[in-house]
Amino acid sequence: MREFNRRKLVLCMAGALALYYNNYIYKEPCMVLYNTGMRWLNEILHGHWRRCVNMFRMDVRTFDNLCLDLESQDKLKTSRRMSVFEKVGMFLYTLSLDASNREMQERFQHSGKTISRYFNEVLRTICLLVVDVIKPNDPEFLNTP
């Protein structure tokens, strides 16, 4: 009888450990697509010029210049896992195609939190760039164009 209780206890403990492992330790990767965001972006930027215009509403040269301007003025930096080109590409893709966060997760193979974080980072950076670059010819607004 006593050995039967001990076996029951061992089986219950093994079941509890397996359940704990499956719920809290083992993480099945979700974003495992071969064509990651940077690979897709390179394919767009080095492919036919019209694809870049369709995806980002600007040609490759303009896209490159925007990324280089943002990076050279120390407004946007490459992070550990994402380049400036991918950050700007995600931002422009979202705006140009009105893509949702879930669509962006699937397209660029990043989590929703990552997508949101970098979208907001680029948005803040673009707002800072606007102050430096876009200036009216007549700051007093004396005449209406």
FIMI-244074 format. One line per field, with one value per residue: x, y, z of N, C-alpha, C, O in turn; chain; residue number from 0. Coordinates in nm, 4 decimals, decimal comma, padded with zeros to 6 digits, m for minus. Layout:
BEGIN
n_px: [X; ...]
n_py: [Y; ...]
n_pz: [Z; ...]
ca_px: [X; ...]
ca_py: [Y; ...]
ca_pz: [Z; ...]
c_px: [X; ...]
c_py: [Y; ...]
c_pz: [Z; ...]
o_px: [X; ...]
o_py: [Y; ...]
o_pz: [Z; ...]
cadena: [A; ...]
num: [NUM; ...]
This chain:
BEGIN
n_px: [00,0816; 00,1885; 00,3966; 00,2466; 00,1255; 00,3531; 00,4355; 00,2220; 00,2564; 00,5035; 00,4310; 00,2410; 00,4040; 00,5792; 00,3991; 00,3175; 00,5616; 00,6076; 00,3904; 00,4460; 00,6901; 00,6077; 00,4337; 00,5775; 00,8568; 00,9409; 00,9453; 00,7876; 00,9041; 00,7595; 00,7892; 00,9243; 00,9726; 01,1488; 01,2026; 01,2934; 01,2334; 01,4461; 01,5623; 01,3500; 01,3244; 01,5728; 01,5368; 01,3310; 01,4544; 01,6689; 01,5521; 01,3181; 01,2544; 00,9933; 00,8699; 00,9711; 00,8632; 00,5930; 00,5755; 00,6845; 00,6285; 00,8231; 01,1267; 01,4225; 01,6607; 01,5766; 01,4758; 01,7135; 01,8614; 01,7013; 01,7242; 02,0024; 02,0306; 01,8839; 02,0369; 02,2951; 02,2661; 02,2509; 02,0003; 01,8615; 01,9477; 02,1222; 02,0063; 02,0655; 01,9427; 01,8205; 01,8468; 01,8855; 01,7725; 01,5803; 01,4108; 01,3148; 01,2016; 00,9945; 00,8371; 00,7638; 00,6337; 00,4154; 00,2788; 00,2348; 00,0823; m00,1154; m00,0921; m00,1646; m00,0578; m00,0389; m00,0169; 00,2279; 00,3892; 00,3852; 00,4938; 00,7524; 00,8545; 00,8810; 00,8034; 00,4895; 00,5310; 00,7924; 00,7595; 00,5862; 00,7437; 00,9660; 00,8338; 00,7269; 00,9671; 01,0859; 00,8885; 00,9047; 01,1625; 01,1350; 00,9659; 01,1421; 01,3237; 01,1694; 01,1469; 01,4053; 01,4449; 01,2178; 01,1218; 00,9453; 00,9417; 00,8740; 00,8859; 00,7256; 00,4813; 00,3587; 00,2555; 00,0207; 00,0701]
n_py: [m00,1188; 00,1239; 00,1554; 00,1815; 00,4362; 00,5916; 00,5561; 00,6766; 00,9392; 00,9974; 00,9802; 01,1885; 01,4067; 01,3968; 01,4484; 01,7083; 01,8450; 01,8139; 01,9553; 02,2123; 02,2616; 02,2609; 02,4809; 02,7062; 02,7006; 02,5779; 02,7284; 02,7644; 02,8710; 03,1429; 03,3187; 03,2064; 03,2173; 03,1816; 03,3946; 03,6674; 03,9999; 04,1754; 04,0396; 04,0399; 04,3156; 04,3789; 04,2408; 04,3931; 04,6480; 04,5980; 04,5031; 04,5441; 04,8871; 04,9798; 04,8213; 04,9118; 05,1697; 05,1037; 04,9726; 05,1509; 05,4060; 05,5663; 05,6080; 05,3965; 05,5402; 05,7707; 05,6498; 05,5353; 05,7738; 05,9009; 05,7202; 05,7334; 06,0053; 06,0193; 05,8514; 05,9670; 06,2099; 06,1365; 06,0714; 05,8394; 05,5109; 05,2041; 04,9103; 04,6311; 04,4156; 04,5123; 04,6968; 05,0405; 05,0714; 04,8658; 04,9482; 05,1981; 05,1049; 04,9410; 05,1371; 05,3050; 05,1184; 05,0514; 05,2972; 05,3501; 05,1358; 05,1115; 04,9165; 04,6761; 04,6046; 04,3297; 04,2416; 04,3514; 04,2086; 03,9563; 04,0098; 04,1194; 03,9510; 03,9931; 04,0512; 04,1863; 04,3835; 04,4657; 04,5671; 04,7827; 04,9372; 05,0148; 05,1432; 05,3676; 05,4826; 05,5583; 05,7337; 05,9437; 06,0275; 06,1134; 06,3297; 06,4987; 06,5436; 06,6846; 06,9368; 07,0315; 07,0213; 07,0966; 07,4061; 07,7105; 07,9439; 08,2015; 08,2823; 08,4469; 08,4366; 08,6282; 08,6492; 08,4582; 08,1578]
n_pz: [00,0000; 00,0831; m00,1023; m00,3332; m00,2940; m00,2989; m00,5642; m00,6917; m00,6058; m00,7249; m00,9969; m01,0122; m00,9508; m01,1695; m01,3765; m01,3046; m01,3280; m01,6039; m01,7091; m01,6086; m01,7407; m02,0124; m02,0150; m01,9136; m01,9612; m02,2086; m02,5174; m02,8118; m03,1176; m03,2950; m03,5121; m03,7774; m04,0442; m04,3476; m04,5174; m04,3945; m04,2560; m04,3314; m04,5453; m04,7276; m04,7605; m04,8793; m05,1176; m05,2315; m05,2501; m05,4207; m05,6423; m05,9122; m05,9876; m05,9598; m05,7697; m05,5248; m05,5212; m05,5128; m05,2646; m05,0715; m05,1497; m05,2622; m05,4524; m05,4800; m05,4431; m05,3048; m05,0747; m04,9694; m04,9273; m04,7333; m04,5180; m04,4736; m04,4099; m04,1699; m04,0133; m04,0238; m03,8951; m03,6392; m03,5421; m03,5674; m03,4912; m03,5613; m03,4154; m03,1948; m03,3200; m03,5470; m03,8459; m03,9557; m04,2051; m04,2131; m04,0060; m04,1018; m04,3369; m04,2357; m04,1141; m04,3340; m04,4980; m04,3385; m04,3312; m04,6058; m04,7047; m04,5206; m04,3206; m04,0672; m03,7272; m03,6940; m03,9580; m04,0148; m03,8377; m03,9562; m04,2101; m04,1554; m03,9654; m03,6836; m03,3366; m03,2133; m03,0233; m03,0777; m03,3375; m03,2857; m03,1116; m03,2734; m03,4826; m03,3504; m03,2687; m03,5155; m03,6038; m03,4119; m03,4747; m03,7403; m03,6966; m03,5596; m03,7636; m03,9445; m03,8278; m03,8642; m04,1430; m04,3027; m04,3644; m04,3759; m04,6548; m04,5936; m04,2825; m04,1312; m04,2414; m04,4119; m04,6704; m04,8606; m05,0256]
ca_px: [00,0000; 00,2761; 00,4669; 00,1468; 00,1148; 00,4779; 00,4301; 00,1239; 00,3205; 00,6058; 00,3608; 00,1826; 00,5135; 00,6270; 00,2976; 00,3232; 00,6836; 00,5869; 00,2977; 00,5197; 00,7872; 00,5378; 00,3699; 00,6617; 00,9970; 00,9521; 00,8834; 00,7905; 00,9212; 00,6452; 00,8363; 01,0282; 00,9720; 01,2826; 01,2144; 01,2806; 01,2090; 01,5617; 01,5768; 01,2443; 01,3588; 01,6810; 01,4769; 01,2572; 01,5466; 01,7584; 01,4707; 01,2647; 01,2313; 00,8512; 00,8337; 01,0023; 00,7634; 00,4660; 00,5793; 00,7243; 00,5879; 00,9420; 01,2228; 01,5303; 01,7562; 01,5155; 01,4730; 01,8506; 01,8984; 01,6287; 01,7878; 02,1357; 02,0129; 01,8420; 02,1485; 02,4115; 02,2374; 02,2383; 01,8610; 01,8181; 02,0658; 02,1043; 02,0007; 02,1318; 01,8765; 01,7537; 01,9185; 01,8081; 01,6960; 01,4625; 01,3210; 01,2490; 01,1177; 00,8727; 00,7584; 00,7062; 00,5418; 00,2937; 00,2079; 00,1946; m00,0187; m00,2076; m00,0793; m00,1856; 00,0558; m00,0310; 00,0381; 00,3701; 00,4552; 00,3997; 00,5807; 00,8893; 00,8940; 00,9144; 00,6869; 00,4097; 00,5957; 00,9073; 00,7054; 00,5334; 00,8552; 01,0452; 00,7479; 00,7244; 01,1011; 01,1031; 00,7946; 00,9659; 01,2791; 01,0852; 00,9167; 01,2603; 01,3813; 01,0815; 01,1826; 01,5333; 01,4471; 01,1054; 01,1089; 00,8766; 01,0192; 00,8361; 00,8493; 00,6264; 00,3563; 00,2993; 00,1732; m00,0295; 00,1036]
ca_py: [00,0000; 00,2387; 00,1679; 00,2312; 00,5802; 00,6517; 00,5571; 00,7794; 01,0676; 01,0172; 01,0074; 01,3227; 01,5031; 01,3958; 01,5187; 01,8505; 01,8987; 01,8198; 02,0655; 02,3361; 02,2777; 02,2972; 02,6120; 02,8180; 02,6917; 02,5515; 02,8299; 02,7304; 02,9953; 03,1779; 03,3819; 03,1186; 03,2256; 03,1961; 03,5275; 03,7650; 04,1359; 04,2340; 03,9721; 04,0917; 04,4543; 04,3753; 04,1980; 04,5082; 04,7567; 04,5598; 04,4528; 04,6435; 05,0148; 05,0015; 04,7523; 05,0023; 05,2770; 05,0459; 04,9363; 05,2592; 05,5330; 05,6435; 05,5240; 05,3405; 05,6454; 05,8538; 05,5662; 05,5308; 05,9065; 05,9235; 05,6382; 05,7869; 06,1332; 05,9910; 05,7891; 06,0555; 06,3163; 06,0687; 06,0711; 05,7001; 05,4250; 05,0611; 04,8418; 04,5004; 04,3195; 04,5724; 04,8072; 05,1612; 05,0472; 04,7864; 05,0316; 05,2940; 05,0256; 04,9040; 05,2591; 05,3468; 05,0138; 05,0669; 05,4168; 05,3476; 05,0331; 05,1094; 04,7810; 04,6614; 04,5491; 04,1856; 04,2264; 04,3836; 04,0957; 03,8488; 04,0549; 04,1443; 03,8438; 04,0445; 04,0526; 04,3081; 04,4821; 04,5170; 04,6487; 04,9055; 05,0147; 05,0760; 05,2373; 05,4907; 05,5420; 05,6254; 05,8461; 06,0526; 06,0729; 06,1897; 06,4573; 06,5816; 06,5790; 06,7846; 07,0672; 07,0731; 07,0243; 07,1683; 07,5412; 07,7943; 08,0525; 08,3234; 08,2381; 08,5378; 08,4059; 08,7548; 08,6278; 08,3218; 08,1053]
ca_pz: [00,0000; 00,0943; m00,2295; m00,4279; m00,2700; m00,3435; m00,7107; m00,7270; m00,5809; m00,8291; m01,1223; m01,0021; m00,9607; m01,3078; m01,4548; m01,2712; m01,3885; m01,7489; m01,7329; m01,5829; m01,8485; m02,1364; m02,0048; m01,8747; m02,0011; m02,3516; m02,6014; m02,9541; m03,1929; m03,3789; m03,6345; m03,8292; m04,1892; m04,4050; m04,5769; m04,2865; m04,2993; m04,3993; m04,6756; m04,8128; m04,7890; m04,9787; m05,2440; m05,2841; m05,2827; m05,5303; m05,7525; m06,0063; m05,9195; m05,9333; m05,6452; m05,4136; m05,5244; m05,4684; m05,1234; m04,9813; m05,2116; m05,3009; m05,5234; m05,3973; m05,4080; m05,2010; m04,9541; m04,9179; m04,8760; m04,6082; m04,4138; m04,4452; m04,3389; m04,0323; m03,9416; m04,0148; m03,7996; m03,5089; m03,4979; m03,5680; m03,4868; m03,5766; m03,2868; m03,1941; m03,4076; m03,6612; m03,9086; m03,9815; m04,3276; m04,1803; m03,9248; m04,1907; m04,4272; m04,1626; m04,0950; m04,4613; m04,5427; m04,2586; m04,3748; m04,7463; m04,7308; m04,4073; m04,2669; m03,9236; m03,6542; m03,7231; m04,0931; m04,0055; m03,7724; m04,0548; m04,3191; m04,1111; m03,8742; m03,5513; m03,2479; m03,2163; m02,9366; m03,1526; m03,4469; m03,2270; m03,0559; m03,3794; m03,5545; m03,2715; m03,2721; m03,6446; m03,6062; m03,3355; m03,5498; m03,8553; m03,6430; m03,5333; m03,8936; m04,0051; m03,7705; m03,9226; m04,2886; m04,3625; m04,3103; m04,4743; m04,7147; m04,5225; m04,1477; m04,0751; m04,3125; m04,4546; m04,7905; m04,8760; m05,1588]
c_px: [00,0865; 00,3533; 00,3729; 00,1306; 00,2389; 00,4810; 00,3330; 00,1843; 00,4241; 00,5389; 00,2984; 00,2898; 00,5664; 00,5282; 00,3009; 00,4472; 00,6693; 00,4953; 00,3677; 00,6175; 00,7185; 00,4788; 00,4680; 00,8057; 01,0117; 00,8766; 00,8989; 00,8028; 00,8042; 00,6919; 00,9537; 01,0350; 01,1130; 01,3043; 01,1903; 01,2601; 01,3233; 01,5851; 01,4740; 01,2760; 01,4710; 01,6287; 01,4022; 01,3543; 01,6384; 01,6834; 01,4295; 01,2257; 01,0853; 00,8053; 00,8593; 00,9008; 00,6293; 00,4639; 00,6005; 00,6859; 00,7062; 01,0389; 01,3376; 01,6271; 01,7024; 01,5110; 01,6110; 01,8920; 01,8287; 01,6945; 01,9243; 02,1277; 01,9755; 01,9566; 02,2651; 02,3891; 02,2162; 02,0962; 01,8084; 01,9418; 02,0272; 02,1027; 02,0697; 02,0730; 01,8155; 01,8321; 01,8253; 01,7201; 01,5686; 01,3625; 01,2428; 01,1577; 00,9873; 00,7802; 00,6875; 00,6060; 00,4086; 00,2125; 00,1541; 00,0842; m00,1215; m00,2106; m00,1010; m00,0599; 00,0706; 00,0222; 00,1876; 00,4487; 00,4823; 00,4987; 00,7264; 00,9400; 00,9507; 00,7878; 00,6131; 00,4706; 00,7144; 00,8616; 00,6611; 00,6463; 00,9317; 00,9623; 00,7465; 00,8600; 01,1237; 01,0093; 00,8511; 01,0845; 01,2376; 01,0326; 01,0322; 01,3240; 01,2988; 01,1178; 01,3111; 01,5253; 01,3379; 01,0883; 01,0384; 00,9685; 00,9956; 00,7928; 00,7438; 00,4870; 00,2834; 00,2150; 00,1355; 00,0034; m00,0200]
c_py: [00,1260; 00,2634; 00,2207; 00,3832; 00,6547; 00,6609; 00,6645; 00,9184; 01,0980; 01,0501; 01,1470; 01,4297; 01,5121; 01,4700; 01,6687; 01,9158; 01,9121; 01,9363; 02,2006; 02,3646; 02,3244; 02,4376; 02,7269; 02,8150; 02,6739; 02,6582; 02,7890; 02,8593; 03,0181; 03,2313; 03,3020; 03,1202; 03,2487; 03,3385; 03,6340; 03,9045; 04,1972; 04,1689; 04,0252; 04,2349; 04,4615; 04,3353; 04,3148; 04,6164; 04,7241; 04,5022; 04,5654; 04,7697; 05,0350; 04,9322; 04,8411; 05,1153; 05,2249; 05,0174; 05,0553; 05,3983; 05,6251; 05,5498; 05,4848; 05,4491; 05,7351; 05,7795; 05,5613; 05,6646; 05,9377; 05,8467; 05,6948; 05,9213; 06,1107; 05,9352; 05,8869; 06,1700; 06,2618; 06,0749; 05,9277; 05,6120; 05,2796; 04,9979; 04,7063; 04,4059; 04,3794; 04,6918; 04,9270; 05,1403; 04,9672; 04,8668; 05,1283; 05,2206; 04,9834; 05,0237; 05,2985; 05,2453; 05,0256; 05,1858; 05,4041; 05,2467; 05,0215; 04,9708; 04,7804; 04,6031; 04,4002; 04,1589; 04,2538; 04,2710; 03,9843; 03,8868; 04,0623; 04,0420; 03,8953; 04,0440; 04,1862; 04,4193; 04,5463; 04,6094; 04,7837; 04,9953; 05,0869; 05,1705; 05,3714; 05,5605; 05,6191; 05,7450; 05,9665; 06,1125; 06,1575; 06,3250; 06,5513; 06,6289; 06,6885; 06,9239; 07,1199; 07,0982; 07,1126; 07,3023; 07,6263; 07,9027; 08,1832; 08,2838; 08,3266; 08,5104; 08,5346; 08,7396; 08,4807; 08,2715; 08,0563]
c_pz: [00,0000; m00,0356; m00,3376; m00,4154; m00,3198; m00,4955; m00,7601; m00,7136; m00,6883; m00,9625; m01,1228; m01,0160; m01,1039; m01,3980; m01,4307; m01,3327; m01,5402; m01,7848; m01,7141; m01,6964; m01,9765; m02,1312; m01,9861; m01,9252; m02,1519; m02,4296; m02,7473; m03,0333; m03,2891; m03,5139; m03,6909; m03,9812; m04,2398; m04,4557; m04,4701; m04,3442; m04,3769; m04,5350; m04,7745; m04,8544; m04,8926; m05,1156; m05,3095; m05,3316; m05,3999; m05,6497; m05,8455; m05,9300; m05,8813; m05,8042; m05,5244; m05,4073; m05,4747; m05,3185; m05,0308; m05,0314; m05,2384; m05,3707; m05,4305; m05,3525; m05,2968; m05,0689; m04,8892; m04,8571; m04,7452; m04,4936; m04,3746; m04,3731; m04,1935; m03,9499; m03,9218; m03,9162; m03,6587; m03,4536; m03,4868; m03,5763; m03,5088; m03,4381; m03,3006; m03,2979; m03,5332; m03,7134; m03,9262; m04,1045; m04,2984; m04,0979; m04,0130; m04,2885; m04,3613; m04,1475; m04,2251; m04,5160; m04,4687; m04,3072; m04,5169; m04,7749; m04,6191; m04,3430; m04,1160; m03,8586; m03,6852; m03,8631; m04,0930; m03,9387; m03,8727; m04,1639; m04,2753; m04,0097; m03,7425; m03,4669; m03,2595; m03,1340; m03,0083; m03,2651; m03,3928; m03,1770; m03,1666; m03,4658; m03,4817; m03,2703; m03,4025; m03,6550; m03,5302; m03,4110; m03,6700; m03,8096; m03,6109; m03,6640; m03,9602; m03,9553; m03,8339; m04,0729; m04,3480; m04,2917; m04,4155; m04,5302; m04,6404; m04,3810; m04,0810; m04,1324; m04,3514; m04,5808; m04,8015; m05,0150; m05,2317]
o_px: [00,0605; 00,3734; 00,4154; 00,1228; 00,2304; 00,5244; 00,3598; 00,1653; 00,4322; 00,5852; 00,3031; 00,2701; 00,5948; 00,5692; 00,2887; 00,4401; 00,7142; 00,5211; 00,3500; 00,6272; 00,7658; 00,4744; 00,4441; 00,8701; 01,0870; 00,7564; 01,0103; 00,7198; 00,7568; 00,6390; 01,0690; 01,0975; 01,1883; 01,4121; 01,0790; 01,2682; 01,3009; 01,6239; 01,5059; 01,2567; 01,4642; 01,6714; 01,4102; 01,3383; 01,6812; 01,7448; 01,4968; 01,1702; 01,0561; 00,7129; 00,7781; 00,8569; 00,5591; 00,3613; 00,5412; 00,7086; 00,6917; 01,0348; 01,3480; 01,6707; 01,7759; 01,5385; 01,6239; 01,9505; 01,8896; 01,7174; 01,9573; 02,2088; 02,0297; 01,9717; 02,3267; 02,4854; 02,1691; 02,0758; 01,7206; 02,0302; 01,9153; 02,1873; 02,1247; 02,1449; 01,7641; 01,8778; 01,7034; 01,6060; 01,4621; 01,2417; 01,1208; 01,0487; 00,8813; 00,6590; 00,5668; 00,5044; 00,3021; 00,0908; 00,0407; 00,0003; m00,2059; m00,3170; m00,0605; 00,0320; 00,1824; 00,0979; 00,2641; 00,5614; 00,5903; 00,5794; 00,8151; 01,0571; 01,0542; 00,6772; 00,6674; 00,4626; 00,7342; 00,9183; 00,6955; 00,6436; 00,9592; 01,0157; 00,7629; 00,8670; 01,1742; 01,0478; 00,8455; 01,1040; 01,2983; 01,0532; 01,0212; 01,3724; 01,3547; 01,1190; 01,3244; 01,5926; 01,3654; 01,0465; 01,0696; 01,0611; 01,0863; 00,6751; 00,6798; 00,3868; 00,1635; 00,1145; 00,2087; m00,0321; m00,0102]
o_py: [00,2213; 00,3783; 00,2968; 00,4521; 00,7646; 00,7622; 00,7339; 01,0043; 01,2106; 01,1389; 01,2162; 01,5305; 01,6210; 01,5458; 01,7474; 02,0278; 02,0110; 02,0080; 02,2919; 02,4781; 02,4174; 02,5063; 02,8359; 02,9198; 02,7473; 02,6763; 02,7805; 02,9488; 02,9256; 03,1924; 03,3273; 03,0325; 03,3267; 03,3955; 03,6848; 03,9248; 04,2642; 04,2368; 04,0523; 04,2718; 04,5429; 04,3896; 04,3325; 04,6704; 04,8147; 04,4578; 04,6679; 04,7613; 05,1003; 04,9790; 04,8454; 05,1527; 05,2949; 05,0362; 05,0609; 05,4975; 05,7474; 05,4283; 05,5335; 05,4503; 05,7708; 05,8369; 05,5807; 05,6687; 05,9950; 05,9016; 05,7029; 05,9488; 06,1757; 05,9673; 05,8892; 06,2216; 06,3330; 06,0828; 05,8995; 05,6355; 05,2378; 05,0282; 04,6730; 04,3254; 04,3062; 04,7765; 04,9158; 05,1863; 04,9973; 04,8545; 05,1397; 05,2686; 04,9892; 05,0122; 05,3223; 05,2835; 05,0115; 05,1760; 05,4431; 05,2708; 04,9319; 04,9157; 04,8733; 04,5582; 04,3511; 04,0642; 04,1873; 04,2415; 03,9253; 03,8038; 04,0174; 04,0462; 03,8482; 04,0370; 04,2850; 04,5364; 04,6675; 04,7168; 04,8877; 05,1165; 05,2064; 05,2687; 05,4765; 05,6834; 05,7313; 05,8482; 06,0790; 06,2340; 06,2609; 06,4252; 06,6720; 06,7418; 06,7764; 07,0191; 07,2404; 07,1877; 07,1949; 07,3098; 07,6146; 07,9479; 08,2652; 08,2545; 08,2847; 08,5562; 08,5492; 08,8088; 08,3919; 08,3362; 08,0090]
o_pz: [m00,0734; m00,0751; m00,4245; m00,5171; m00,3747; m00,5503; m00,8582; m00,7998; m00,7373; m01,0341; m01,2245; m01,0838; m01,1536; m01,4859; m01,5245; m01,3833; m01,5982; m01,8815; m01,7948; m01,7433; m02,0419; m02,2332; m02,0381; m01,9310; m02,2158; m02,4097; m02,7992; m03,0177; m03,3551; m03,6180; m03,6559; m04,0409; m04,1814; m04,4385; m04,4569; m04,4654; m04,4777; m04,6300; m04,8903; m04,9703; m04,9847; m05,2175; m05,4311; m05,4411; m05,4714; m05,7467; m05,8559; m05,8205; m05,7811; m05,7377; m05,4319; m05,2986; m05,4017; m05,2531; m04,9231; m04,9621; m05,2376; m05,3513; m05,3179; m05,2374; m05,2048; m04,9635; m04,7683; m04,7488; m04,6549; m04,3859; m04,2562; m04,2848; m04,1041; m03,8320; m03,8152; m03,8596; m03,5701; m03,3325; m03,4053; m03,6587; m03,4791; m03,3539; m03,4056; m03,3571; m03,6177; m03,6367; m03,9132; m04,1079; m04,3523; m04,1183; m04,0014; m04,3196; m04,4237; m04,1659; m04,2262; m04,5741; m04,5287; m04,3225; m04,5445; m04,8617; m04,6218; m04,3151; m04,0461; m03,9272; m03,7008; m03,8841; m04,1628; m03,9784; m03,8733; m04,2056; m04,3479; m03,9718; m03,6954; m03,5205; m03,3088; m03,1711; m03,0001; m03,2852; m03,4491; m03,1984; m03,1554; m03,5173; m03,5437; m03,2709; m03,4007; m03,7101; m03,5797; m03,4108; m03,6978; m03,8781; m03,6329; m03,6728; m04,0259; m04,0334; m03,8551; m04,1242; m04,4353; m04,1762; m04,5339; m04,4628; m04,6263; m04,3598; m03,9846; m04,0775; m04,3278; m04,5970; m04,7578; m05,1135; m05,3449]
cadena: [A; A; A; A; A; A; A; A; A; A; A; A; A; A; A; A; A; A; A; A; A; A; A; A; A; A; A; A; A; A; A; A; A; A; A; A; A; A; A; A; A; A; A; A; A; A; A; A; A; A; A; A; A; A; A; A; A; A; A; A; A; A; A; A; A; A; A; A; A; A; A; A; A; A; A; A; A; A; A; A; A; A; A; A; A; A; A; A; A; A; A; A; A; A; A; A; A; A; A; A; A; A; A; A; A; A; A; A; A; A; A; A; A; A; A; A; A; A; A; A; A; A; A; A; A; A; A; A; A; A; A; A; A; A; A; A; A; A; A; A; A; A; A; A; A]
num: [0; 1; 2; 3; 4; 5; 6; 7; 8; 9; 10; 11; 12; 13; 14; 15; 16; 17; 18; 19; 20; 21; 22; 23; 24; 25; 26; 27; 28; 29; 30; 31; 32; 33; 34; 35; 36; 37; 38; 39; 40; 41; 42; 43; 44; 45; 46; 47; 48; 49; 50; 51; 52; 53; 54; 55; 56; 57; 58; 59; 60; 61; 62; 63; 64; 65; 66; 67; 68; 69; 70; 71; 72; 73; 74; 75; 76; 77; 78; 79; 80; 81; 82; 83; 84; 85; 86; 87; 88; 89; 90; 91; 92; 93; 94; 95; 96; 97; 98; 99; 100; 101; 102; 103; 104; 105; 106; 107; 108; 109; 110; 111; 112; 113; 114; 115; 116; 117; 118; 119; 120; 121; 122; 123; 124; 125; 126; 127; 128; 129; 130; 131; 132; 133; 134; 135; 136; 137; 138; 139; 140; 141; 142; 143; 144]
